[in-house]
Amino acid sequence: MKSKILTIFLSLFFFGCATYYEQNIKLQSLIASGQFEAADKELSNDSKGAEGKNRYLYFCNRGVVCFMNGQYELSNNYFNQADYYVEDFSKSFGNEALALITNPMVKPYRPEDFEAVLIHFYKALNYIYLKDYEGALVECRRVNIVLQKLNDKYKKNKNKYSRDAFAHCMMGLIYEAAGNTNDAFIAYRNALEIYEEDYKELFGVNVPEQLKQDLMRTAQQLGFGSELNFYENKFDLKYEPEDNEKGHLVFFWLNGFGPVKDEWSINFTNTGYNDGWITLANEEHDFSFPIYIGNKSRNDQAAFKNLSFLRVAFPKYHERKPIFTKATISANSEEYDLQLGEDINAVAFQCLSDRMMREMAAGIARLATKKALEEVARNENENLGTIVSIVNAMTEKADTRNWQSLPYSISYCRIPLDEGMNSVQLNTSGRMQNSVPFNFDIKKNQTTFFAFHNLESDQR
């Protein structure tokens, strides 16, 4: 009997300790090593992927893999399914009840808010490659609409990431490519406001130099002399008009991979019962959470009152630092810096911090319920109480699922090039150096878009 209990204990322990990243290490390794056809095969062999509790992540990974394979329509089909799941997300009461006595990983995965947003970045890129600029603009507009809808749901501790500057940058770039200079100027101006008011303080991201040039160029093209002077003075720059015979390459550099979730725990103590409420507190972090038990049975109330100590597991992010920290484009004996537009790693950390302040009370209530059940079971039968205690310890686990094929950051630049075939080179530096050559057929007064993902980064 003891050996059987030990076997159950050990199996629960090792299964419970595995994070989502560790459970899916093969897929992540294939993506990180650029084996996208093999990654697609691995995903297609997942019989539960499209219907299982991790279906959102399944569709997002399939969308990324198809994007990297150049299957842009198919990529958007998968992202549409993920996007539909975000819009149609509904709770399963059975899963909610089960999660209350186990852990949140038994529920269907609900994406972090920024993950729901970044679907539209990839869809916009897909539409750009398909030469559907209107479709790409729709996805850029949806970024801030989605952010507003998500934030409107929260009564307290709203997300600090409530506007996306880079989405407005992309809108400006696409409007210009479509010949709509006036709307491009407005989009660039909106981007500038968000970088200055939100991104610098929240994420340490300054206004990209490329955005400054784009603002001044569109102001000059529209004949907005006072606006051009204003921005020249504001940026301490002198705008130099470009050669009208040139075409442009807009290069997006996706660098490394975003963070993966791990877990950490906080200890809480019961500070006492008062008028139907118990309060669980942690002095180190100055947390205090009241839980109402006045509507529970006498036995359940007694069990809650007897609680003295709780250890609650919460998710945390583990940063995967990219190997490369700087990149330039060499073209026509000139060097163009790729400038940071979106720090996805920083956005992820901020969004999780905001969410934890909203959901910490739910995590504490969940574990308090588990511990109270343990007390009730122990009063009925000592052995049963021991088994429930073991199960509680093994199932107290944070939700460590997240979209792990996202890049660490997105940088960009605009490069003027002569009409015809042009050779350019991406130069990356950091803990190592590398160069990748590209050839682009440039058309006069037209914009060519290209995205490249450097996959090199720490993998835990």
Phi, psi and omega in degrees: 000314180299320181294324179294317178298320179297319180297314178299316181301313182292321180294319176297321182296309185289325177291319183292331183281341184285124175281169178300320178301315181292326179288338183240031187297327181296312180298315182297324179293321178296317179294315183294334180265005176078015179270072190285328176293320177293323178295320178296321178294318178301317179292319182293337178278355179279097187294335181261358189302312186284342183240349187282182184290344179254026188296327178301313180293325178300310181294322179295316178296321177294323177297317179295314182298317179293323175301314181292335177273002180078015179262076193288320178294316179295322176302314179294328176300316179291318178295326176298321178293320176295317181296320178298322180295322177297314183292327188256016185298126178223150184280143169260117185295328176297316178293322179297317180293318179295321179296329182296329182252001176235262176199167187295345184288352176280346182271158170302140183290127174257122188294151168300152185302319182291333176292320177298329180285318189287347168307319186286336173295312180294320178297322177297317177299317178301315180294325176299314179296329179275005180063025177256082185292326179295320176298321179295320179295322177302316181293321178296318179296324184293337180305306183284333174295315179297316179300318180294316180298317181296316184288331179296338181284340187265122179282324181230162177050053180296159179295134172286331174279087184243350176220146182245112182292319186292331176299321177290324174301312180297320177302315179299315180298319182287318177302316179297317180299328180274000177086013181256082187291324182296313178293328176298315179301316180297318180296317178297320180295319177296320178298316180303315181301316184288321176300316184288321187270332186243305194291324183296316182284317186284316191239358181068026181256119180276170177297122179298139177300327179298321179296321178300314180296321181294320178297313182293321181296313181292325175298317180294318181294328180275356182076023179274077185298317182293322178294320178298315179298320180301313183287327175299317179290319182297317183268354184056049180227155174246119183287131177250114182303147182267164176289121182291348180275356184276160164251180182227144170248123172258116187250120174261127179249110175267123190243125172063205180227146178293179186287162172245155182272140171235199176220157174220169183225153178234139178266135178236146176241150178279116183267002174132169182249139178205114172054048177089001183239141163248154181236126177253130188223155173229114185290324183302316182260002180059045177258142177212123185229113176279144179232125182275126180236006183296341180264008181264167179295165181300317180295319180293320178299317179298320180296318179294319180297329182281351177300134178240329188210137177226142169244117185248131180268137177228154176285151171218160179265143173247116183290136173251096185294135178287153177289323182259138181242350181213146179213146175226161173247126174264126179204129177053045178064017177243155176245130179239124180284134169277122190252138184297124177249325181219119176262088185296324178300313180293321178299318180300312181298319181294316181296320179294321178299315179295320181292323182298323179294333177278326192253358181298321180299321179294321178295321179291317179298322179299310183290324177300321177296317178299316181292324177294320176299322177299317180295317178298315180297321181295325178292330178281318185201124185299317180295319178297320178298322178295317180295315179298322179298316179296314181298318178301315181297320184282333183263357176284097190216139176282159175280108184257017178281143171194167181281103192262000177261007175289151176286162176290320183202165176232125176239164183202165170200161177248131186236120175285132182223153177290154176296143181109192182282129181234137175260127177231164183223130174271120179248122181242146181217161182161240175285348172207172179238150180204156177224137179231124180273149177220155174235134181227135176268105188263137176254141180300135178060023176236159181249131173253129179255144177209139177237136179228133182250113169281118188271354185287122176194167174296142176243063182087000000 
